[in-house]
Amino acid sequence: MLRRSAMQRSQTIALGLLVLVAIAIAILAQRSSGQKAARAVASASAKPVASAAPVASAPASSAAPLEVLPEPEGTYTGFDVLPDGTKAPKLPESAPSSVTFGVIVYAYEGAELAPKGARTKDQALAKAKAAIEEAKRDFHAAVAKGDRGSSAHLGRMPKGMLEPAADYMLFSLPKGEVTAAPVDTPRGYWIMRRID
């Protein structure tokens, strides 16, 4: 009996070690492929230099890291853009560390979890803009008209968990207020209400 228990314990430990090794290999493989991709991008984007003398190439292991240049003002794309088209600033230190909130979702084609045959992005934005006034008057009623995922109370959210624009809008809202405009997220357009 004791021998059988010790054997089962040994098998469990061996299985756990095998899982850890597999995870370590996966992480190393992912890092390696990321470094190869970065080198490929760097070499593809390098501009040829006209020179009379031959240029010696540096070994791949000493390749300099890619420099990320800031985008020119007013050309931001992605989920760091506020509804007015500007980049979301950092939240002030006075912003709460977490809030409870509700959200009305208007999904569009290509958004995460959007149903087949979802509306276009422009249609979703128009629908979300039309719902703002009702959301300010009766958030619960507006939630009922939103898409799947809409909820009057989603629970507590810590700062920094959402995309920059949604995070900034939610954490800069006064208690009980609704966002003045819908914000684009990977899940569709959101109208948010801060509860506390």
C-alpha positions in Angstrom: 0.0 0.0 0.0 2.8 2.4 1.0 4.8 1.4 -2.1 1.8 2.1 -4.4 1.2 5.6 -2.8 4.9 6.4 -3.2 4.8 5.3 -6.8 1.7 7.5 -7.5 3.4 10.5 -5.8 6.5 9.9 -8.0 4.4 9.8 -11.1 2.6 13.0 -10.1 5.9 14.8 -9.5 7.3 13.5 -12.8 4.2 14.7 -14.7 4.5 18.1 -13.1 8.1 18.5 -14.0 7.3 17.4 -17.6 4.6 20.2 -17.8 7.1 22.8 -16.5 9.7 21.7 -19.1 7.1 21.9 -21.9 6.1 25.5 -20.7 9.8 26.6 -20.6 10.4 25.2 -24.1 7.3 27.0 -25.4 8.4 30.3 -23.9 11.9 29.9 -25.3 10.5 29.1 -28.7 8.2 32.1 -28.7 11.1 34.4 -27.7 13.3 33.0 -30.4 10.7 33.5 -33.1 10.0 37.1 -31.8 13.7 37.9 -32.1 13.9 36.4 -35.6 10.8 38.5 -36.7 12.4 41.7 -35.2 15.6 41.0 -37.1 13.6 40.4 -40.3 11.7 43.6 -39.9 15.0 45.5 -39.2 16.7 44.1 -42.2 13.7 44.7 -44.5 13.2 48.3 -43.4 16.9 49.2 -43.5 17.6 51.7 -46.3 20.5 51.0 -48.6 23.5 53.3 -48.1 25.4 54.5 -51.1 29.1 54.1 -50.4 32.3 53.8 -52.3 33.8 51.4 -49.8 32.2 48.1 -48.9 30.3 48.0 -45.7 31.0 45.2 -43.2 27.9 43.7 -41.7 27.6 43.2 -38.0 27.0 39.7 -36.7 23.3 38.9 -36.1 23.8 38.5 -32.3 24.9 42.2 -32.0 22.0 43.6 -33.9 20.7 46.9 -32.3 17.2 46.9 -30.9 14.5 48.5 -33.2 13.8 52.1 -32.4 10.1 52.9 -32.2 9.3 56.3 -33.4 6.3 58.2 -32.1 3.4 58.8 -34.5 2.9 62.4 -35.6 0.2 64.3 -33.7 -3.3 63.6 -34.9 -2.5 60.3 -36.7 -3.1 57.9 -33.9 -4.8 54.6 -34.8 -5.9 51.9 -32.5 -7.5 51.8 -29.1 -5.4 54.6 -27.6 -7.6 57.2 -29.4 -10.3 59.2 -27.6 -13.5 59.9 -29.4 -12.2 63.4 -30.3 -9.3 61.9 -32.2 -6.6 62.7 -29.8 -4.3 60.2 -28.0 -5.4 59.2 -24.5 -3.2 60.9 -22.0 -1.9 59.2 -18.9 -4.3 59.1 -16.0 -3.5 61.6 -13.2 -2.3 60.2 -9.9 -5.6 61.3 -8.3 -7.5 58.7 -10.5 -9.0 55.9 -8.4 -7.2 52.6 -8.4 -10.4 50.7 -9.2 -14.0 51.4 -10.0 -17.3 49.6 -10.5 -18.9 50.2 -13.8 -21.5 49.2 -16.4 -21.2 49.2 -20.2 -23.4 49.2 -23.3 -21.7 47.4 -26.2 -22.3 47.9 -29.9 -20.3 45.3 -31.7 -19.2 45.6 -35.3 -17.9 43.2 -38.0 -14.3 42.3 -37.0 -14.7 43.1 -33.3 -14.0 40.3 -30.7 -17.0 38.1 -30.1 -19.1 39.9 -32.8 -21.8 37.7 -34.2 -21.8 36.6 -37.8 -23.4 39.3 -40.0 -22.6 42.0 -37.4 -23.2 45.6 -38.5 -20.4 47.7 -40.0 -18.1 49.9 -37.8 -19.9 53.0 -39.0 -23.3 51.6 -38.3 -22.2 50.6 -34.8 -20.8 54.1 -34.1 -24.0 55.7 -35.3 -26.1 53.4 -33.1 -23.9 54.0 -30.1 -24.0 57.8 -30.6 -27.8 57.6 -30.8 -28.0 55.7 -27.5 -25.9 58.2 -25.4 -28.8 60.5 -24.4 -31.0 57.5 -23.3 -28.0 56.1 -21.4 -27.7 59.4 -19.5 -31.4 59.3 -18.6 -31.9 55.6 -17.9 -28.8 53.5 -18.1 -30.6 50.2 -17.4 -33.1 50.8 -20.2 -30.2 51.6 -22.6 -28.3 48.4 -21.5 -31.3 46.3 -22.5 -31.1 47.7 -26.1 -27.3 47.1 -26.4 -25.6 44.0 -27.8 -24.6 40.9 -26.0 -22.0 41.7 -23.3 -23.9 44.9 -22.2 -24.4 45.1 -18.4 -25.6 47.8 -16.0 -23.0 46.4 -13.4 -19.9 44.6 -14.6 -18.2 44.6 -11.3 -15.0 46.2 -10.1 -12.2 46.9 -12.6 -8.6 47.9 -11.6 -6.9 50.8 -13.4 -4.8 49.7 -16.4 -6.8 46.6 -17.4 -8.6 48.2 -20.4 -7.1 49.7 -23.5 -5.7 53.3 -23.0 -8.7 55.2 -24.4 -11.4 53.2 -22.5 -9.2 53.2 -19.3 -8.8 57.0 -19.5 -12.5 57.6 -20.1 -13.7 55.3 -17.4 -11.3 56.4 -14.7 -11.7 60.1 -15.4 -15.5 59.9 -15.2 -17.2 61.3 -12.1 -19.2 58.8 -10.0 -22.6 58.1 -11.5 -21.8 59.7 -14.9 -22.0 58.2 -18.4 -19.3 58.8 -21.1 -20.1 61.7 -23.3 -19.2 59.7 -26.4 -18.8 56.1 -27.3 -15.2 54.7 -27.2 -13.8 52.2 -29.6 -12.5 49.0 -28.0 -11.5 45.6 -29.5 -15.0 44.4 -28.5 -16.9 47.2 -30.3 -18.1 50.7 -29.3 -18.6 51.1 -25.5 -20.8 53.5 -23.6 -19.6 53.4 -20.0 -21.2 54.4 -16.7 -19.0 54.7 -13.6 -20.9 53.5 -10.5 -18.5 54.3 -7.8 
